Every structure is written in structure tokens, then in C-alpha cells.
Amino acid sequence: MVDVFAALADPTRRLLLDELAARDGQALFELCTRLITRHGVAITRQGVSHHLGVLEEAGLLAVQREGRTKLHFLRTDELDLIGQRWKPNRDRGAGVLKINVTSVFVDDQDKALAFYTDKLGFLPKNDVPTGEYRWLTVVSPSDPDGVELLLEPNAHEAAKAYQRALVEDGIPATSFAVENLEKAHADLAAKGVTFVQPPTAMGPMMTAVLDDTCGNLIMIAAPVPASDAGSPRGDSES
């Protein structure tokens, strides 16, 4: 907690957190440019890098590497803990269930881990041997302590039959949310991800469906952009 207060004491570091809150997943160059152009902060890349290191050490941001580029993501878990320390204990919600882990069946755990981290950008969370298989989970880089996705072996014949039936009928096994579907589709396609459905308007949502190479179709979805919301199905005019 002392590290968090020390990190937040610097106004430049608070501005960096403001920028990540406005647009998560920025690189060092982007953050440096925004500090200079939007806030008039005279600072070098080395200076910004130092501040980002302090914030990472304090648990206020997470770093994900894409090639040679480091992307920075805001984390608020430590701030939540500070709030909880002085929050009156009234047992609010103590008996309310919450989603902790969800799962998809996969035909190969190693292949699934590579696809969901290298291609989709998830972060490894737990990898615990459980005999022949593993308790293998990944999480979103924007919420490392949030809901975990279990890459569950489809060893049971019922699981294999269930997977096959969904794929044959074109039904996604699960759905992930993105802020910008067009960008996500372009980025993933550039990484070699195969889409069986391109971005398509579905009422107030835009959806696309990809093949996870592990036996599943996966939907990604985002709200229809406001500029396209005027048409009956949210389609933009060509």
C-alpha cells in the first residue's frame, strides 16, 4: 500500500494513469506523445519509462509484450484494496454468487494456450498439474485478477460430441467482448486467425466468429458504433 501512495504522489504518474483509463493498451511512444501534446509535460521517453516502471512495481499497471513493443494496461486492484480497508464491514453481498471461472473445451491444452495467448492476447494465469491434464487458465490483460478462462480438455466423449455438434451447426462455444470490432478483426486476421464470419451487424451489436484451432468457434462482439446506429440493423451505408 505504501508503494501505491508513493506512486500516486507524482502528478506525472497520475496523468499516465488518466491516459490509460481513457485508452488502455498504449505503448511508451504513445504515452510520451500524449503527455507532451495534451498536458504540456516536457519529458523524455526515459523519464516516461521510469514512471511506468514505478507504476508497474506498485501494481497499478500491467505490461504485455507484442513483438518488440510493450503495451501498458491500467490495473485498479490495489486501489480497490485501499478502499476496502476503510469500508464498513456490513457483509454486503457476502452470500451473492459471482462468476470466478468459465471454460471452453479444447482438444490440445498446449496448442490452446499458445493460441489464446499468442493470437488472442490473453495472459497465462494458472497452470497446475492434475494427473494427465492441467488446471490451465488464462485471463484478460485488462483484468488480470478477474474471471479466468479454463482451457478444459475434451477428454470425455460427451465433450467431443458437444464440440462437434456446435461447430457443425455454426454455434460459437463462447463470446468475448472488444471495444472496436473492426480493429480487433483486422489485428487478429493479420496474426493468421481464421474467421468463419466477418464483422456483421446484429441489431445493436457487431459480431465476428473465429476458429480457435482447438475445436471451437468463438464469437467476438462490440456495440455498433454510434455513427452507424441510425440504420435499422446498425449497418453502415456503403
Buried (B, 14 or more C-beta within 10 A) or exposed (E): EEBBEEBBEEEBBBBBBEBBEEEBBBEBEBBBBBBBEEBEBEBEEEBBEBBBEBBBEBBBBBEBEEEEEBBBBBBBEBBEEEEEEEEEEEEEEEEEEEEEEEEBBBBBBEBBBEBBBEBBBBBEBEEEEEEEEBBBBBBBBBBBEEEBBBBBBBEEEEBBEBBEEBBEEEEBBEEBEBEEBBEBBEBBBEEEBEBEBEBBBEEEBBBBBBBBBBBBBBBBBBBBEEEBEEEEEBEEEE
